[in-house]
Amino acid sequence: MSRLVGAAGITADIESLLVVELQDGGMGSLGIGHDYANREFGCQVAECEFLDWDGVVVLAALNLDQAGELFELDIFKSDFSPTEALRQQ
């Protein structure tokens, strides 16, 4: 997440962010901030991809809400399986 925040040019203390694990089959997506469920997606500000430990491509995107606040870390593993690299950290 720090890589994406840096790429987006956003200043945020990621260690103190309030996050909620999203129900995505274990891929690792997180809702960010207070009242996540009542806010709406605004735009994507950064993305990256990496290989999970099993060699499957994982895409990660940092999204803001419509007010420009951190909203979501969206993780998508191309075979829809749980992201092992994130579970081990």
DRENSEMAR-419696 format. One record per residue: residue number from 0; z, y, x of N, C-alpha, C, O in turn. Coordinates in Angstrom, 1 decimal, always signed. Layout:
<rs>
+--------+--------+--------+--------+--------+--------+--------+--------+--------+--------+--------+--------+--------+
| kolvex |    n.z |    n.y |    n.x |   ca.z |   ca.y |   ca.x |    c.z |    c.y |    c.x |    o.z |    o.y |    o.x |
+--------+--------+--------+--------+--------+--------+--------+--------+--------+--------+--------+--------+--------+
|    NUM |      Z |      Y |      X |      Z |      Y |      X |      Z |      Y |      X |      Z |      Y |      X |
...
+--------+--------+--------+--------+--------+--------+--------+--------+--------+--------+--------+--------+--------+
</rs>
This chain:
<rs>
+--------+--------+--------+--------+--------+--------+--------+--------+--------+--------+--------+--------+--------+
| kolvex |    n.z |    n.y |    n.x |   ca.z |   ca.y |   ca.x |    c.z |    c.y |    c.x |    o.z |    o.y |    o.x |
+--------+--------+--------+--------+--------+--------+--------+--------+--------+--------+--------+--------+--------+
|      0 |   +0.0 |   -1.2 |   +0.8 |   +0.0 |   +0.0 |   +0.0 |   +0.0 |   +1.3 |   +0.9 |   -0.6 |   +2.2 |   +0.5 |
|      1 |   +0.7 |   +1.2 |   +2.0 |   +0.7 |   +2.4 |   +2.8 |   -0.7 |   +2.7 |   +3.4 |   -1.0 |   +3.9 |   +3.5 |
|      2 |   -1.5 |   +1.7 |   +3.6 |   -2.8 |   +1.9 |   +4.1 |   -3.6 |   +2.7 |   +3.0 |   -4.4 |   +3.6 |   +3.4 |
|      3 |   -3.5 |   +2.3 |   +1.8 |   -4.2 |   +3.0 |   +0.7 |   -3.7 |   +4.4 |   +0.4 |   -4.5 |   +5.3 |   +0.2 |
|      4 |   -2.4 |   +4.6 |   +0.5 |   -1.9 |   +5.9 |   +0.3 |   -2.4 |   +6.8 |   +1.4 |   -2.7 |   +8.0 |   +1.1 |
|      5 |   -2.4 |   +6.4 |   +2.6 |   -2.9 |   +7.2 |   +3.7 |   -4.4 |   +7.5 |   +3.6 |   -4.8 |   +8.6 |   +3.9 |
|      6 |   -5.2 |   +6.5 |   +3.2 |   -6.6 |   +6.7 |   +3.0 |   -6.9 |   +7.7 |   +1.9 |   -7.9 |   +8.4 |   +2.0 |
|      7 |   -6.0 |   +7.7 |   +0.9 |   -6.2 |   +8.7 |   -0.2 |   -5.7 |  +10.1 |   +0.2 |   -6.0 |  +11.0 |   -0.5 |
|      8 |   -5.0 |  +10.2 |   +1.3 |   -4.5 |  +11.5 |   +1.7 |   -3.3 |  +12.0 |   +0.9 |   -3.1 |  +13.2 |   +0.7 |
|      9 |   -2.6 |  +11.0 |   +0.3 |   -1.5 |  +11.3 |   -0.6 |   -0.2 |  +11.2 |   +0.3 |   +0.0 |  +10.3 |   +1.1 |
|     10 |   +0.7 |  +12.1 |   +0.0 |   +2.1 |  +12.0 |   +0.6 |   +3.0 |  +11.4 |   -0.4 |   +3.2 |  +12.0 |   -1.5 |
|     11 |   +3.5 |  +10.2 |   +0.0 |   +4.5 |   +9.6 |   -0.9 |   +5.4 |   +8.7 |   -0.1 |   +5.0 |   +8.1 |   +0.9 |
|     12 |   +6.7 |   +8.7 |   -0.5 |   +7.7 |   +7.8 |   +0.1 |   +7.5 |   +6.4 |   -0.6 |   +8.2 |   +6.2 |   -1.6 |
|     13 |   +6.7 |   +5.6 |   -0.1 |   +6.4 |   +4.3 |   -0.8 |   +7.6 |   +3.4 |   -0.9 |   +7.7 |   +2.5 |   -1.7 |
|     14 |   +8.6 |   +3.6 |   +0.0 |   +9.8 |   +2.7 |   +0.0 |  +10.7 |   +3.1 |   -1.2 |  +11.5 |   +2.2 |   -1.7 |
|     15 |  +10.6 |   +4.3 |   -1.8 |  +11.4 |   +4.6 |   -2.9 |  +10.7 |   +4.7 |   -4.2 |  +11.2 |   +5.1 |   -5.2 |
|     16 |   +9.4 |   +4.2 |   -4.3 |   +8.7 |   +4.2 |   -5.5 |   +9.2 |   +3.2 |   -6.5 |   +9.6 |   +2.1 |   -6.1 |
|     17 |   +9.3 |   +3.6 |   -7.8 |   +9.6 |   +2.7 |   -8.8 |   +8.4 |   +1.9 |   -9.2 |   +7.3 |   +2.5 |   -9.5 |
|     18 |   +8.4 |   +0.6 |   -9.1 |   +7.3 |   -0.3 |   -9.4 |   +7.6 |   -1.4 |  -10.4 |   +8.8 |   -1.8 |  -10.4 |
|     19 |   +6.7 |   -1.8 |  -11.1 |   +6.8 |   -3.0 |  -12.0 |   +5.7 |   -3.9 |  -11.7 |   +4.5 |   -3.5 |  -11.6 |
|     20 |   +6.0 |   -5.2 |  -11.6 |   +5.0 |   -6.2 |  -11.3 |   +4.2 |   -6.4 |  -12.6 |   +4.7 |   -6.6 |  -13.7 |
|     21 |   +2.9 |   -6.4 |  -12.5 |   +2.0 |   -6.5 |  -13.6 |   +1.6 |   -8.0 |  -13.8 |   +1.6 |   -8.8 |  -12.8 |
|     22 |   +1.4 |   -8.4 |  -15.0 |   +1.1 |   -9.8 |  -15.3 |   -0.4 |  -10.1 |  -15.0 |   -1.3 |   -9.9 |  -15.9 |
|     23 |   -0.7 |  -10.5 |  -13.8 |   -2.1 |  -10.7 |  -13.3 |   -2.3 |  -12.0 |  -12.7 |   -3.3 |  -12.2 |  -11.9 |
|     24 |   -1.5 |  -13.0 |  -13.1 |   -1.6 |  -14.3 |  -12.5 |   -1.2 |  -14.5 |  -11.1 |   -1.6 |  -15.4 |  -10.4 |
|     25 |   -0.3 |  -13.6 |  -10.6 |   +0.2 |  -13.6 |   -9.3 |   -0.7 |  -13.0 |   -8.2 |   -0.4 |  -13.2 |   -7.0 |
|     26 |   -1.7 |  -12.2 |   -8.6 |   -2.5 |  -11.6 |   -7.6 |   -1.8 |  -10.5 |   -6.9 |   -2.1 |  -10.1 |   -5.8 |
|     27 |   -0.8 |   -9.8 |   -7.5 |   +0.0 |   -8.8 |   -6.9 |   -0.1 |   -7.4 |   -7.3 |   +0.4 |   -6.5 |   -6.7 |
|     28 |   -0.7 |   -7.1 |   -8.5 |   -0.8 |   -5.8 |   -8.9 |   +0.5 |   -5.2 |   -9.4 |   +1.4 |   -5.9 |   -9.8 |
|     29 |   +0.7 |   -3.9 |   -9.1 |   +1.9 |   -3.2 |   -9.4 |   +1.6 |   -1.9 |  -10.3 |   +0.7 |   -1.2 |  -10.0 |
|     30 |   +2.4 |   -1.7 |  -11.3 |   +2.4 |   -0.4 |  -12.0 |   +3.4 |   +0.5 |  -11.3 |   +4.5 |   +0.0 |  -10.8 |
|     31 |   +3.1 |   +1.7 |  -11.1 |   +3.9 |   +2.7 |  -10.3 |   +4.4 |   +3.8 |  -11.1 |   +3.7 |   +4.4 |  -11.9 |
|     32 |   +5.7 |   +4.1 |  -10.9 |   +6.3 |   +5.3 |  -11.5 |   +7.0 |   +5.0 |  -12.9 |   +6.9 |   +4.0 |  -13.5 |
|     33 |   +7.7 |   +6.1 |  -13.3 |   +8.4 |   +6.1 |  -14.6 |   +7.4 |   +6.0 |  -15.7 |   +6.3 |   +6.6 |  -15.7 |
|     34 |   +7.8 |   +5.3 |  -16.8 |   +7.0 |   +5.3 |  -18.0 |   +5.6 |   +4.8 |  -17.8 |   +4.7 |   +5.3 |  -18.4 |
|     35 |   +5.4 |   +3.8 |  -16.9 |   +4.1 |   +3.3 |  -16.6 |   +3.3 |   +2.9 |  -17.9 |   +2.1 |   +3.2 |  -18.0 |
|     36 |   +4.0 |   +2.2 |  -18.8 |   +3.3 |   +1.6 |  -19.9 |   +2.7 |   +2.7 |  -20.9 |   +1.8 |   +2.4 |  -21.6 |
|     37 |   +3.2 |   +3.9 |  -20.8 |   +2.8 |   +4.9 |  -21.7 |   +1.8 |   +5.9 |  -21.0 |   +1.5 |   +7.0 |  -21.6 |
|     38 |   +1.4 |   +5.7 |  -19.8 |   +0.5 |   +6.5 |  -19.1 |   -0.9 |   +5.9 |  -19.1 |   -1.0 |   +4.7 |  -19.4 |
|     39 |   -1.9 |   +6.6 |  -18.7 |   -3.3 |   +6.1 |  -18.7 |   -3.9 |   +6.3 |  -17.4 |   -3.7 |   +7.2 |  -16.7 |
|     40 |   -4.8 |   +5.3 |  -17.1 |   -5.6 |   +5.4 |  -15.8 |   -6.4 |   +6.7 |  -15.8 |   -7.0 |   +7.1 |  -16.8 |
|     41 |   -6.4 |   +7.3 |  -14.6 |   -7.2 |   +8.5 |  -14.4 |   -8.4 |   +8.2 |  -13.5 |   -9.5 |   +8.4 |  -13.9 |
|     42 |   -8.1 |   +7.9 |  -12.2 |   -9.2 |   +7.6 |  -11.3 |   -8.7 |   +6.7 |  -10.1 |   -7.5 |   +6.6 |   -9.9 |
|     43 |   -9.6 |   +6.1 |   -9.4 |   -9.3 |   +5.4 |   -8.2 |   -9.5 |   +6.3 |   -7.0 |  -10.4 |   +7.0 |   -6.9 |
|     44 |   -8.5 |   +6.3 |   -6.1 |   -8.5 |   +7.2 |   -5.0 |   -8.7 |   +6.5 |   -3.6 |   -9.0 |   +7.2 |   -2.7 |
|     45 |   -8.5 |   +5.2 |   -3.6 |   -8.7 |   +4.5 |   -2.3 |   -8.8 |   +3.0 |   -2.6 |   -8.3 |   +2.5 |   -3.6 |
|     46 |   -9.5 |   +2.3 |   -1.7 |   -9.7 |   +0.9 |   -1.9 |   -9.9 |   +0.2 |   -0.5 |  -10.3 |   +0.9 |   +0.4 |
|     47 |   -9.5 |   -1.0 |   -0.4 |   -9.8 |   -1.8 |   +0.8 |   -9.9 |   -3.3 |   +0.4 |   -9.6 |   -3.7 |   -0.8 |
|     48 |  -10.4 |   -4.1 |   +1.3 |  -10.4 |   -5.5 |   +1.1 |   -9.9 |   -6.2 |   +2.3 |  -10.0 |   -5.7 |   +3.4 |
|     49 |   -9.4 |   -7.4 |   +2.0 |   -8.9 |   -8.3 |   +3.1 |   -9.0 |   -9.7 |   +2.7 |   -9.3 |  -10.0 |   +1.5 |
|     50 |   -8.9 |  -10.6 |   +3.7 |   -8.9 |  -12.0 |   +3.4 |   -7.5 |  -12.5 |   +3.3 |   -6.6 |  -12.2 |   +4.1 |
|     51 |   -7.3 |  -13.3 |   +2.2 |   -6.0 |  -13.9 |   +2.0 |   -5.9 |  -15.1 |   +3.0 |   -6.9 |  -15.4 |   +3.6 |
|     52 |   -4.7 |  -15.6 |   +3.1 |   -4.5 |  -16.7 |   +4.1 |   -5.4 |  -17.9 |   +3.9 |   -5.7 |  -18.7 |   +4.8 |
|     53 |   -5.9 |  -18.1 |   +2.6 |   -6.8 |  -19.2 |   +2.3 |   -8.3 |  -18.8 |   +2.5 |   -9.2 |  -19.6 |   +2.2 |
|     54 |   -8.6 |  -17.6 |   +3.0 |   -9.9 |  -17.2 |   +3.3 |  -10.6 |  -16.5 |   +2.2 |  -11.8 |  -16.2 |   +2.3 |
|     55 |  -10.0 |  -16.4 |   +1.0 |  -10.6 |  -15.8 |   -0.2 |  -10.5 |  -14.3 |   -0.1 |   -9.4 |  -13.8 |   +0.3 |
|     56 |  -11.5 |  -13.6 |   -0.5 |  -11.5 |  -12.1 |   -0.4 |  -10.6 |  -11.5 |   -1.5 |  -10.6 |  -12.0 |   -2.7 |
|     57 |   -9.8 |  -10.5 |   -1.1 |   -8.9 |   -9.8 |   -2.0 |   -9.3 |   -8.3 |   -1.9 |   -9.4 |   -7.8 |   -0.9 |
|     58 |   -9.4 |   -7.7 |   -3.1 |   -9.7 |   -6.3 |   -3.2 |   -8.4 |   -5.6 |   -3.7 |   -7.7 |   -6.1 |   -4.6 |
|     59 |   -8.1 |   -4.5 |   -3.1 |   -7.0 |   -3.7 |   -3.4 |   -7.4 |   -2.2 |   -3.7 |   -8.2 |   -1.7 |   -2.9 |
|     60 |   -6.9 |   -1.7 |   -4.8 |   -7.3 |   -0.3 |   -5.2 |   -6.0 |   +0.5 |   -5.6 |   -5.2 |   -0.1 |   -6.2 |
|     61 |   -6.0 |   +1.7 |   -5.1 |   -4.9 |   +2.6 |   -5.5 |   -5.4 |   +3.6 |   -6.6 |   -6.4 |   +4.3 |   -6.4 |
|     62 |   -4.7 |   +3.6 |   -7.7 |   -5.2 |   +4.4 |   -8.8 |   -4.2 |   +5.5 |   -9.2 |   -3.0 |   +5.3 |   -9.0 |
|     63 |   -4.7 |   +6.6 |   -9.7 |   -3.8 |   +7.7 |  -10.2 |   -3.9 |   +7.7 |  -11.7 |   -4.9 |   +7.2 |  -12.3 |
|     64 |   -2.9 |   +8.3 |  -12.4 |   -3.0 |   +8.5 |  -13.8 |   -3.8 |   +9.7 |  -14.2 |   -4.3 |  +10.4 |  -13.2 |
|     65 |   -3.9 |  +10.1 |  -15.4 |   -4.7 |  +11.2 |  -15.8 |   -4.0 |  +12.6 |  -15.4 |   -4.7 |  +13.6 |  -15.4 |
|     66 |   -2.8 |  +12.5 |  -15.0 |   -2.1 |  +13.7 |  -14.5 |   -2.2 |  +13.8 |  -13.0 |   -1.6 |  +14.8 |  -12.4 |
|     67 |   -2.8 |  +12.9 |  -12.3 |   -3.0 |  +12.9 |  -10.9 |   -1.8 |  +12.3 |  -10.1 |   -1.7 |  +12.5 |   -8.9 |
|     68 |   -0.9 |  +11.5 |  -10.8 |   +0.2 |  +10.9 |  -10.2 |   -0.1 |   +9.4 |   -9.9 |   -0.9 |   +8.8 |  -10.5 |
|     69 |   +0.6 |   +8.9 |   -8.8 |   +0.4 |   +7.5 |   -8.5 |   +0.6 |   +6.6 |   -9.8 |   +1.6 |   +6.8 |  -10.5 |
|     70 |   -0.3 |   +5.7 |  -10.0 |   -0.3 |   +5.0 |  -11.3 |   -0.2 |   +3.5 |  -11.1 |   +0.5 |   +2.8 |  -11.8 |
|     71 |   -1.1 |   +3.0 |  -10.2 |   -1.2 |   +1.5 |  -10.1 |   -1.8 |   +1.1 |   -8.7 |   -2.7 |   +1.7 |   -8.2 |
|     72 |   -1.3 |   +0.0 |   -8.3 |   -1.9 |   -0.7 |   -7.1 |   -2.5 |   -1.9 |   -7.8 |   -1.8 |   -2.9 |   -8.2 |
|     73 |   -3.8 |   -1.9 |   -7.8 |   -4.6 |   -3.0 |   -8.5 |   -5.1 |   -4.0 |   -7.5 |   -5.8 |   -3.6 |   -6.6 |
|     74 |   -4.6 |   -5.2 |   -7.6 |   -5.0 |   -6.3 |   -6.6 |   -5.9 |   -7.3 |   -7.4 |   -5.5 |   -7.7 |   -8.5 |
|     75 |   -7.0 |   -7.6 |   -6.8 |   -7.9 |   -8.6 |   -7.4 |   -8.4 |   -9.6 |   -6.4 |   -9.0 |   -9.2 |   -5.4 |
|     76 |   -8.0 |  -10.9 |   -6.6 |   -8.5 |  -11.9 |   -5.7 |   -9.7 |  -12.6 |   -6.4 |   -9.6 |  -13.0 |   -7.5 |
|     77 |  -10.7 |  -12.7 |   -5.6 |  -12.0 |  -13.1 |   -6.2 |  -12.1 |  -14.4 |   -6.9 |  -13.0 |  -14.7 |   -7.6 |
|     78 |  -11.1 |  -15.3 |   -6.6 |  -11.1 |  -16.6 |   -7.3 |  -10.0 |  -16.7 |   -8.3 |   -9.7 |  -17.7 |   -8.9 |
|     79 |   -9.3 |  -15.5 |   -8.6 |   -8.3 |  -15.4 |   -9.6 |   -7.0 |  -16.1 |   -9.2 |   -6.1 |  -16.2 |  -10.1 |
|     80 |   -6.8 |  -16.7 |   -8.0 |   -5.6 |  -17.4 |   -7.7 |   -4.6 |  -16.4 |   -7.2 |   -4.9 |  -15.2 |   -6.8 |
|     81 |   -3.3 |  -16.8 |   -7.1 |   -2.3 |  -15.9 |   -6.5 |   -2.6 |  -15.5 |   -5.1 |   -3.1 |  -16.3 |   -4.3 |
|     82 |   -2.2 |  -14.3 |   -4.7 |   -2.4 |  -13.7 |   -3.4 |   -1.3 |  -14.1 |   -2.5 |   -0.2 |  -13.6 |   -2.6 |
|     83 |   -1.5 |  -15.1 |   -1.6 |   -0.4 |  -15.7 |   -0.8 |   +0.1 |  -14.7 |   +0.2 |   +1.3 |  -14.7 |   +0.5 |
|     84 |   -0.8 |  -13.9 |   +0.8 |   -0.4 |  -13.0 |   +1.9 |   +0.7 |  -12.0 |   +1.4 |   +1.6 |  -11.6 |   +2.1 |
|     85 |   +0.5 |  -11.6 |   +0.1 |   +1.5 |  -10.6 |   -0.4 |   +2.8 |  -11.3 |   -0.8 |   +3.9 |  -10.6 |   -0.8 |
|     86 |   +2.7 |  -12.5 |   -1.2 |   +3.9 |  -13.3 |   -1.6 |   +4.9 |  -13.5 |   -0.5 |   +6.1 |  -13.7 |   -0.7 |
|     87 |   +4.3 |  -13.6 |   +0.7 |   +5.1 |  -14.0 |   +1.9 |   +5.8 |  -12.8 |   +2.6 |   +6.6 |  -13.0 |   +3.5 |
|     88 |   +5.5 |  -11.6 |   +2.2 |   +6.0 |  -10.4 |   +2.8 |   +7.2 |   -9.9 |   +2.1 |   +7.8 |   -8.9 |   +2.5 |
+--------+--------+--------+--------+--------+--------+--------+--------+--------+--------+--------+--------+--------+
</rs>
